[in-house]
Amino acid sequence: MSSLLSPEALQSIKRLDLRARMVVRGFLQGLHSSPFHGFSVQFSEHRRYNRGDDPKLIDWLVYAKTDKYFVKRFESETNLVGYLVIDLSKSMGFTENQSMTKFEYVTCLAAALTYLMIMQQDPVGLITFDEKVHASLPARSRRGHMGDVIARLSNLKPAGATDVPASLTQVAAMLKQHSLVMLFSDLWPSDDGEKNWQEQIAEVVSALARLRHAGHDVIVFHVLDAAEVEFPYDGPVQFTDSESGQSVSVDATGFREDYLAALAEFRDAYRDGCNQLQIDYVPLDTSMPFDTALTEYLTQRQGRF
């Protein structure tokens, strides 16, 4: 199934709504033969039994199927309000020999999650940002709302610089209701001569902490191009920063080991910061099939339902 849901296979489908439907249907079909069999029941109607819950609430039919204890979720627990928060910076438009840019990959994944959540009758909203937050769509669960989200996603173009900490701080101030905030970004540090990348990551994590302290659940989808993850370059190469326009020439062969070590440190810093805040961190790259990406999401979320 993964080959049918790869970015290469889906690139031939131009309509984003059709891509999203194909991803979700293929993904749900795959659940029936995967370790997540039975998870769709849990996802829509049940949550794990927790110590302190009334044992009378245990659904024994689900236990018979899954050999795990679940209780019926109360109505107040079932209406999860989700917001897609998407980075519009120019670096998101980068790709190196992949069928989709980071931004195209993100919009397809975001559309699939919209479709999945609306199937569950969970309201979904959309917020975009670069150096500041732009116009957003409120969270709604009606079927027609998916068309509104898809239309907005289809018309977005990545351009300009970004300020993730300031934008997330603004998002935290905007959201008045307990929500699931799904952040999609490459999280590359800006070309700031006054702050190193460790300081910039600390600022992003601090902004994520504001969301958590406001009572929101957060998932960080850290999306990179496959070339940014693998660094498939040799010999002299000139790299140009897509946001600042600055260029640098390096011997890629000699630089690869240092680059990959720095990338691992970069991702680990975000992973550690998110873990401390009980934020789900999902590293992705643009070569990953979309059902794999959704499975990574469910792997992170499974223990929280």
VEXDRENTI-390285 format. One record per residue: x, y, z of N, C-alpha, C in turn. Coordinates in steps of 0.1 Angstrom, whole numbers, plus 5000, padded with zeros to 4 digits. Example, Ala and Ser with C-alpha at 12.3 -4.5 7.8 and 13.67 -1.06 7.14 Angstrom:
513249435078512349555078513249675078512849785071513749895071512950005079
//
This chain:
500849885000500050005000500950135000502050125007502950245008503350304994503650214985504050254971502950334965501650294967500450364961500250504968500750524980500550644987501950724989502850694980504150764980503950904973504751004976504651134970504751124955505551024949505651014935504350964929503650874935502450824930501350924930501351004941500251104943500451234935501751254930502051374923501151374910500851264904500051264892498551304894498151304907496851354910496851494914496351584905496451724907495551784918494351724920493451784929493751744943493951844952494351814966493251734973492051754971490951684978491051534974491351504962491451364958492651294964493751374965494951314971494651284986493951374993493651355007492751235009491751215000490851105002491650974999492450974989493250854986494150814998494850915004495750885015494950825027493850895030493050845042492450705040491850685028491250555025492350445025493450475019494550375019495050345033495150455041495650445054494750365063493450395062492450315070492350175066492550145053492550015048493749935054494850005055496049935060495949915075495149985082495049965096494449825099493649775090492949645093494049525093495149545087496149445087497449485094497349585103498549635109498449615124499549655132499449645146498349745152497849835144496949935148495449885146495349755142493949705140493149725153491949785151491149825163491349965167492450025162492750165167491650265162491050235150490050325145488850335154488550215161487450215171487850305182489050285187489550365198489550515195489950545182490250685178488850755178487750695174486550765173485650765185485650655193484650635203485150605217486450565218486950515231488250585234488550565247489950605251490450495261491750485263492250385272491750395286491550285292491150285306492350335315492050435323493050495332492750455347493750445355493550415369492650525375491650495382490750585387489450595380489350545367488150535360487250435366485950455365484950355370485050235361485350115367485349985359484049955352482950015357481649985351481650045336482550145334482550205321483350125310484050025314484849945305483949885294484349895282483649835271484149695269483449585273483949455273483949395259483149445250483149405236484449445229484949565232486149615227487349535233487249505246488249425252488349285246487249225242487249095236487949095223487849215215488449225202489949255203490349345213491649405213492549355225491949285235492649235247493149355254492549475253492949595260491749665266491949735277490749795284490549935278489349955273488850085269487550125275487350255277486150305282485550395272484150405272483450495263483850635266484250715256484550855258483250935260483151025270482051105271481951215260480751265258480651355246481551475247481851525260482751635261484151605257484551465257485851425254485951405239484851385232484951345218485151455208484751575212484851685202486251755204487251695197488551745197488651855187489051975191489152095182490652095177490852085164492152085158492452205150493752255150494152365142495452325135495352325121496552315113497352445113498552445117499352565118500552545108500552615097501452585086502352705083503652665082504752755079504752795064504652925061504552975047505953025042507053005049508253065046508853005033509653085026510153045013510952915013511652885025512452755025511552635024510252645027509352535026509052495011509452585002509252554988510452484982511452444990512652374985512452234982513052184971513152044969514352014961514951894962516051854954515851714949515351704937515051574930513951494936513051564943511851494949510651534941509551454941508351484934507551594940507751624953507051724960508051814968507751944968508452034977507952004992508752055001508252045015506852095017506552205011505252265012504152185006504452134994503452044988503151914996504251865002504051745011503251785023503551905029502751945041501351965038501052035026499652055023498851925021499451835015498851705013498551635026499551635035499451565048498351645056498351775056497351855063495951825058495851815045494551785039494051655043494951555044494551415048494151415063494851495071494451495085493051575087492851675078491551745078490451645075490651565065489651465060489451365072490551315078490451215088489651275100489951395104489251455116487851485114487551535102486151565099485251435098485951325093485251195094484951165108485751205118485551175132484551285138484151375130483251485134483951575144485251585142486051685150486251805143486051925149486252055142487752075138488052135127489352155122489452305117490452375121490752505116492052515109492352625103493652645096494252785099495552785103496252905106497552895098497953005091499253005084500053125089501353105087502253215092503553215084504253335084505653345080506253425092506453555090506953635101505853675111504653655107503453675115502353585111501353575119500153495116499253565105498753495096497953545086496453505088495653535079494153505080494053355082493053325090492853185094491353145091491153015091489852965090489452905104488252945109487852885122487652735121487652675133487452525133486052495132485752405122484352355120484452215117483352135119483351995116482351955105481652055099480652015089481451965076480751885069481451825057481951925047481052035045481452135035482752215039483052205052484252285057485552225051485552095048486752045042487052105029485952135021486252205009486852345011486352415021486952545024488452535028488752435036490252415040491052375028490552285020491252235008491452354998490452434996490552554987491652644992491652675005492752765011494152705009494252575013495552505011496052504997495152484987495552474973496052614968495652724974496052854969497252914977497752844987498852894994500152884987501052984988502352974982503453014993504452934994505552975004506353084998506653195006507453305002507853385014509153435014509553525024510253455036510553535046511253485058510153435068510653385079509753335090510153375103509253375112509553395127508653305134509153185137508353085143507953115157508853165166508553195180507453305181507553415173506653515174505253475169505253385158503953345153503253245162504053155169503453065178502853135190503553245195503153325206501753385202501653435190500453495185499353395184499653265180498653165179498153135194499053125203498653095217497653205222497853325218496953435222495653425215495653375203494353365195493453265200493953145204493153035207492553035221491253045222490653055235490052925240489952825232489352695235490452595235490452495244491452385244491452325231492552315224492652265211493952175209493852105198495052025193495752105182496852155185497652245176498652155168498452145155499352065146500252155138501552165142502452255136503252185125503252245113503952195101505052285097506252255099507352345095508652265093509652335086510952275085511852325097511352425104511952475116513452515115513852545102515152595100515452725107516552745114516752875120516952985110516653105114516753215104518253265104518553345094519953395093520053515102520153495115520253595125521653595131522353705128523753715132523953725147522853765154522953785168522653655177522053555170521653435178522053315170522653225178523053095171521853005170521952885164520752805161520252745174521152725184520652665197519752765204520152895204519352995210517953015203518053005189516753015182515852895185516352775186515552655190514952675204515752735213515252755226514052855226514052955217512953045216511752975210511952885200510752815195510152725206510952655214510552565224509752645235510252765238509652855247508252895243508152925229506852955224505852835224506452715222505652595223505152575237505952615247505552595261504452685264504352805258503152895260501852825256501952755244500752675240500352565250501352495255501052395265500552445278501152555282500652615295499252675294498852705281497452755279496452635278496952515279496152395280495952325266496752355256496552295243497452175242497052075235497851965230498552005217499751965216500552005204501251895197501251885184502051795176502951875167504251845167505151915158505551815146505051855134505451775122506751845117507851795119509151855115509451795101509151875090509251825077510451875070511351785065512551825057512551765044513251815034513451755021514351635023514151535015514951415016516451445015516751545006518151585004518751645017517851725024518351785036518651675047517951565046518251455056519451375052519551345039520551245034521851315029521751445025522851515020523651445008522951424997523451334986524351414976525251494982526151584973527551534974528351564963529751534962530451654956531751664960532551774954532151914957532652014950532352154952530852174949530152234959528752264957528452404963527652484956527252614961525852614966525652644979524252644985523852784987522552814984521952944985520852934995520853025005519753025015518553085008517453015008516253055000515553185006515753205019515153325025516053445025517353435028518253545029518853575015519053475007519753484994521153474995521753455007523153435009523653305004524853304998525353174992526653134999526953004999528252955005528652844996529952834994530552714986531252624996531052494994531652395003532052274995533052205000533352074995532451975002531351934994530351855000530851725005531751664998532251535003532951545017533751645019534351655032533451715042532351785038531451845047530351755052530151645045528951555048528851515062529951465067529951405081529651515091530151625090529851735099528451785098527951785085526551825083525551735090525751605087524851505093524851505108526051525114526151525128525351655134525551765127524851885131523351875129522951805118521451785116520951695127521651585131521151505142521051575155522051665158521951745170520751845169520551905157519451995155518051925158517851805152516651735154516451685169517551645175517551595188517151715198517651835195517351945203515851975203515151965192513751975191513051865198513551745195512851625201512951635217514051665222514251675237513351795242513351905235512552015240511051985240510651915230509251875229508851765239509751675241509551565251509351625265510151725269510051785282508651855284508051895273506751965273505651875271505951745269504851645265504251685252505051725243504651755229505051645220504151605211504551495202505351555191506551495189507551535178507551425168507251465155507151375144508051415133509351355132510251395121509851325108509751405098509351345085510251405074510351335062510951385051510151355038510351425028509451425016509551305008510351205012510351075005509450975012508951005024508150915031506750895026506250775024504850755020503950825030502750865026501850935035501250845045501050725042500450635052501550605063502850605060503850595070503850725079503650845073503650965080502450965090501250915086500150905095500350805106500950695102501250595112502250645123503150725119504050795128503250885138502250955132501351035140500650955150500050845146499250765155500150695165501350665162502350605171502550705183502650835179502950935189501650955197500450955191499250995198498650875205498950755203498250635208498150645223499250675230499150675244498450785250497950885242497251005248495750995247495150895240493750885239493150805252
//
